[in-house]
Amino acid sequence: MKLIAASLLSALLVQCQEFEVAESTIASQQKAMSEGRTSSKALVQAYLARIAAFDQQGPRLNAIITINPKAIEQAEALDRERIASGPRGPLHGIPVIVKDNYGTADMPTTAGTLALIDFTPNRDSIQVARLRAAGAVIVAKSNLHELASGITTVGSAFGQTLNPYDPARNPGGSSGGTGAAIAASYAAVGMGSDTCGSIRIPAAVNNLFGLRPTKGLSSIDGIIPLSVTQDTAGPLARTVEDLALVLDVTMDQPKHATFTSSLKTATLKDVRIGTLEPLFGDSSDDQEGIKLIRAALDDMKKQGAIVVPIPLPELQAAIDGASVIAMEFKEDLAAYLATQPQAPIKSLDEIVNNGLIHSALEATMKTRVTGKGRNSADYKLALAKREALRLLILKVMEENKLDALAYPTLRRKPARINDPQIGSTCALSASTGFPAISMPAGFTADGLPVALELFGRPEDDAKLVAYTHAYEQATHHRRAPARTPALSKLAPITWLSSINGLQARLTLSNTQLSYKLTTGLPKEEILAVTIHRKSNASSGPILFVLASRSSKTFEGTLTLSDPDREALNQGGLYLRLTTRTGNLRLELKPN
């Protein structure tokens, strides 16, 4: 039997090269493994190749902290087990990425801080143990905002993670490494933690689905804490079905249904959704995203949902002061470190006083070192405000007969690197402990994802996932970032075009467009060379000025946004030479 199994495994591995992992789902991976078209080992190798291509090369996302050195070995063992006795379940052999505050007994767990850069816990966190028991392969661990204390994902140990849709912008946080990694197809799914938006914000700005579960339904045991009262754990995924499959394995089940079974009857018909108007904002910088959120709600109406505006002017006052992070963090971190005799530090004071913190967190951490704890009057007031907020929200939902509340996950585009991120609405779910899910709602004109958040009653997690699934199936807003395509599509594309003496050679390598233009015209006749986007009237606005000077040769390199790259590939851009006597227009079509 062993010889037969070995030969079958060898044949399976030979056939696995055809399967494309980019944007693939758990179900498609399982089907391919069951049919012998791929294997867990091949999936791991394919994802490792993507990490190698895009994390410290290409767009340099810097989303990954540690590669599991035994990932391939563990995948091979799971392949042998599949042949011998069949799969354990839907996650058997599936590569997963976990945020690096999840304890792993076989890899360092740094929480993104230099203070813990060589720290390995004495056991796996409960979430990691459940994933491994289900047959998942932890392929790598992802970067995070240091000590999970922010929403732009920067830290003293591993620096800044970038957004795959625009590397000049942040990937959200604190689970930004997980968000960027899953958006870029570094694994099938990824795990994050959410204390105030740390799953939902990265899901929003990376065009993913992410659930902050009802407090208490997801174990945080073995995760380096930020605030035990507010910490939760959960997955980020490219599809709702993948999200549900992981939730079924990692979470204590809500009373109503398993997550995957809830998808079978998913519908928005007659679902009453209240729009929490105070969370929509009125700043001019918010309006492009808000318009997309309103359009998403209109899509829900088309599917039969009943959308009800909820003004609730007292909401923001009820939310303010209900967070307990600042009062719990110092104590909770010390309590965790006390269970780890091998930890190199034992307190937040040590981290701050020894300069082991990124400058972006310096002010926040100095405040938390001297902050009031659980015995303070401020803490007791915050707990009272949390209870009052819960009662207010339940009252509003009951009086309006609402199944869910809706609002933007983030009102503002992801901020540029080093700028503060504005527009988070994370506090409502974090301060009530009620579940909330972020889902893609479309893209801004410059190709940045926007997301809608649905909020529900305690233990309505599966219902929220089902509503989101119904919306996903009707809209399909998921779109992969152009900077991290299938590896087979990384070969450069070249355009060679000429008209009336103007010759153009353009080469697109991922998002980098190199150009060289020559003309037979006298250089004093040339005024400008520009690239335009076509509009409905054929002629369109200028995207790039390649030159506005007299010359006979023009060359250089541009970085294209995802929408402009797509337009170029579809013949939606053209080149224009402006001269003293007229214009030449050159259509750009790949050879």
Helices and strands as residue ranges (DSSP letters): H 2-15, G 16-18, H 26-34, H 40-54, E 64-67, H 71-85, E 95-99, G 114-116, H 126-133, E 137-142, G 146-148, E 154-155, E 159-160, H 176-183, E 189-194, H 200-205, E 209-212, E 232-237, H 240-250, H 259-263, E 272-276, G 277-279, G 284-286, H 287-302, E 306-310, H 315-319, H 325-338, H 348-353, G 359-361, H 362-369, H 377-399, E 404-408, H 427-432, E 436-443, E 449-455, H 461-475, G 487-489, E 493-499, E 502-509, E 512-519, G 523-525, E 526-533, E 542-547, E 553-559, H 562-569, E 573-579, E 583-587
